Amino acid sequence: MKPETLNFFDKVYAVAKLIPHGRVTSYGAIAKYLGAAKSARMVGYAMNGSGGKDVPAHRVVNRKGLLTGKHHFDGTNLMQQLLESEGIEVIDNQIQNLETVYWDPSKEL
């Protein structure tokens, strides 16, 4: 990967580490916060490669609250289990009450 891509990934990880316990954000919200509004997919790639970096990737979902990255977690339902352990209700891979648990870095930081 190009150095600027890795630098972007590091920025993504820094924002993801700020997501509060019991809250979630979206790939697009992180991209927008970083000034790269059309790079939600790159944020997803960063989350996929975040293993071993102490990044709470389970707190990053798609804009509709779907657990689209769940297949990148070990175990059948690990992403959902991690979210539920933080008090977030998930039904059919969909976060319930998304507007209540949603964290927007552009408004919070």
N, C-alpha and C positions, 0 to 999 in steps of 0.2 A: 504494500500500500504506500501511497505517497505520504510524505511527512505532514502535509497540510491536512490530510484525512485523519491521521493519528492525532494531530493537534485538535481537530474538531471532536474526535471521540473523547479526548481528555476533558474538553469543555462540557460535553454531554454528561460525562460521569460526574463532574463537579456539580452540575445542576441536579442530577438525579440523587446525589447524596444529601441534598437539602430538602427533599420531599419529606414532609413530616410523617411520623408513624401514624397509621390509620387514615392516610390520605393517598390519593392517586393523581397523576397527571397524564397528559397524552404526549405521544411522540411529536405531534404538531406544535403543542404548546412549548415544548423544550426547543424545537427548531426555531419557532418564532422569537422566543426569548433570546436566542443566540444570534438573531439577525439573519437567519437563513430559513425564512418561512416555508419555502418549497422543499425543504430537506427532511421532512418527517421520516421518509424511508431510511435516510442515513442515520437518523437517531435510532431507528429500529435495528439497523446493522450494528450500531454501537452497543445497544442493549444485548444483542445476541453474543457479542464478544466480551461481555463484562464479567464473565465468570472468574472468580478468584481476585476480583478487584474491590471487594467490599462495597458493591453498588447495589442498592435495593431495586433491581430491575423489575421485580414483581409489582412495583408501584407505578409502572408505566404501561398504559393501555391505549387502545385506539380512541379516537374522538367520541365514539359512541359508548365507551365503557366496556368494550369486548376484550377478552383476554386473548388477543391475537398472537401474542408471543409465548403462549403456554407450552408449545411443543419444544421450546428451547430449555426448559427446566427439567432436571432429572425427576423421575417419578411421574406417575400418571396425572396427578392433580396438584403438584407442588405449588404452582403459582397461586391457585385458588386457596390452598391450605394456608399459605403465608399471608394472603390478604385476609382471610377469615380469622387468623390468629391475631390480627390487628383490629378486628371488629368490623371489617367490611363484609357486607352481605353479597354473595355471588350466587346467582341462579342461572343455570344453562350458559355458563361462561360469560355472563353479563353482570356487571356491577349494578347493584340496586341503589337507588337514591344517589346517582352519580353527582347531581348538582350539590349535594350535601358534603360529599367527601372529595370533590374535585379541588385540586390545588393548581393555581395558575401562576407560574413563576413571574410572569410579566406584571402581575398585580401584587404579588407577595414579596418580591425582592427589590 
